[in-house]
Amino acid sequence: MRKTNNMTAASRKLDDVIHEIAFMELGDECPVFDSDPTMARLKETGTELWIDTGDMERARSIWKSELTALTTNNTLANQVVQTGVMDEVIGETVSRLKEVAPGLSQEERVTEIGFVINCRIALRLVRAFKIRVSVELHPSMSRDIERTINYAWRYYRVCPEYFTIKIPLTPEGYLAVRTLRKEGMPINFTLGFSARQNYLAARLSNPDYLNVFLGRLNQVASENSVGNGELVGEKVALATQEALLDIRKHYPEVTSKLIGASIRNGAQVKFLAGLDVLTIPPAAMEQFLSSENSGFIGSNIGKEIQPGIDSNHSMASRFPKLWEVPESFRQFVDDLLAEGNLACMTGEELEAFCRKQSIDLFHSFSADNLKKIIDQGKIPLLKDWPEKIALDDLMTQSALQSFSKDQGALDDRIRSFL
């Protein structure tokens, strides 16, 4: 699959107009920020430090010279939009679309306006800090390879120097990222919840960055009373980092780095020292910078971690798959990479290949299943889901549907202008 070039003259004109509205001059000023000694010690462990927010003023309140990037997502973008700060941009885009593309459907207009908003939120951050910002695609594109590739290039065109494109972990996402990385696109492959998901992503797609949403893994254990949940996500993140170090050693063409994401507090920041990247909400960074973390900061990579899982609980057996990458799974990846049709493989074909190899990564969720996932929110009730549905797969789908819900709120605000 390659990015398409079959745009009509009308769609090129629309693309050019949207690009013009989305674009902002970044200016020549390179801001200078103070250093922080505690952040500096954390960075000395080999960890790159990012901040996880779309709120420019909140980011500014915490910013130090050790910080090198920002991440946004659909939830964070919605939080910004609901403040009204983007209302003028929405109004301007609505007017321009009426002029240049009056035949667009309402949903097409919503998508284009949402694209502009995401660009503007990210560009405000770029202009303020002159750092890379990860921008996320609309969740409706998550199962469409062609749209994913198209919009990834549209985002990249707006700010190639500073934008990294976030694409969610779906069958189509794996394949779109594989294509985009071969074309030189900087990618943050998001919504990962296990070492094996990220092992596959590194070998198959080689994104710049992979993720473990570790805070949600602690939460799914504690909220389902499978234990206190402590260190579950940390164990998965550290196991994933070890797997990536091994991959990078044996497959030099793979350069993927791990992001520890969904961090909830300062203690997690300190515990995860040594990961390739930590993307940290401002509140968690403030906790980390408190006096209790003024001492030694060392890496836990390679250490034995005992997570807070009650081994006697009926659902405890669902958790080890999060941090294990067995030889059978590695062989599955080898077999997949030996396939001759990866360049044109569809998401459905990837799902079928997994089923044939007895790999439970991509459950076929029904419409009723998806509604139940949305109703339950980020953290699923495990008793409602059979064990044949792998926990990492369920968590990824729950995260995607949660982002879709927040994107829906953002889209509704856009519709109020139409």
Helices and strands as residue ranges (DSSP letters): H 9-22, H 37-43, E 48-52, H 56-62, E 67-71, H 74-81, H 87-100, H 106-129, E 132-136, G 139-141, H 145-158, E 163-168, H 171-182, E 187-190, H 195-204, E 209-213, H 214-223, H 232-250, E 257-261, H 266-271, E 277-280, H 282-288, G 291-293, G 316-318, G 320-322, H 327-337, G 342-344, H 347-356, H 367-376, G 382-384, H 391-415
